[in-house]
Amino acid sequence: MTRRQFQGIVTSHKTDKTATVRVDRLLMHPKYKKRYTLSKKYLVHDAENKAKAGDAVTFKESRPISKQKRWVLVSVDKTV
């Protein structure tokens, strides 16, 4: 089974080995056809503390690392 993989923007990197990443989705209202954005935050395990706030990153699903962390950083795509 393949693991889910997302791309997002790092919003916070204040905790050790953890980055908060925001993933935005663009949706369209079924009746009014207006586009709107839904965003969700994920806690991502960053073992080497590579990601900084504002970076675009890719992360994937993993085993539970802590109470809220179930995602692991794959790569830092674009730095600020």
N, C-alpha and C positions, 0 to 999 in steps of 0.2 A: 504494500500500500504506500502510495506517495504521500509525502508530508506537505502540508500547506505552506506556501511561501508568499510573503507580502513585501511591499516596498512602502516606506514612509519617511517622515521627517522627525528627527530627534528633537523633543521639546525640552527635556531635562536630563542631566547626567550628574546629579548631585550625590547620589548614593554610589557606594563602591561596587563595581562590577555589574551595575544595572543601569539601563537607559530606558527612559519613557519615550515611546515612539507613537506618533499620531498617524493614522492611516485614513485618508479621505476617499470617499466613494461618491461618484456623481450619479444621481438617480433622476428619473423623470416621473412627474406626477401622472398617474394613469388617466385622470379626467382632464386636468388643465394643461397638461403637456409642458409644464414649467420645470426646468432643471433646478435641482437643489443638492446641496452637499451634506452628506452624513459623515461624521468623523468618529473614530474610536481610538482609545489609547491602549497600548500594550506595554507590559513590562518585559524587557528583553535582556537576557543574560549577555553581558559584554565582559568576558574574562580578562581581556588585556586592556580595558578602558580606552579603546581606540576611537569610539564615536564621541563627538562633541555636539553641543546644542546647535541646531540648524543644519546638520549634515543629513544627506539623503542616504538611507541605509536599506539593505535587504536582510530579512530575517525569516527563519523557518520554525516550524513546530518541533518540539522535543519532549522528552520526558519531564515530569514535574521537577523543578529545581528548588523551588521554595513554595510558600503558600500561594503566591500570585504569579510567579514566573513559570511559564510553560513555553517560552520562545528563546531561540538562540540566534545571536548575530551571525550572519553569513559573510557580509562584506559592507564596507563603507563605499558607496557609489560616488558621491560628490561631496566635497568638503566646502565649508564656507570660508 
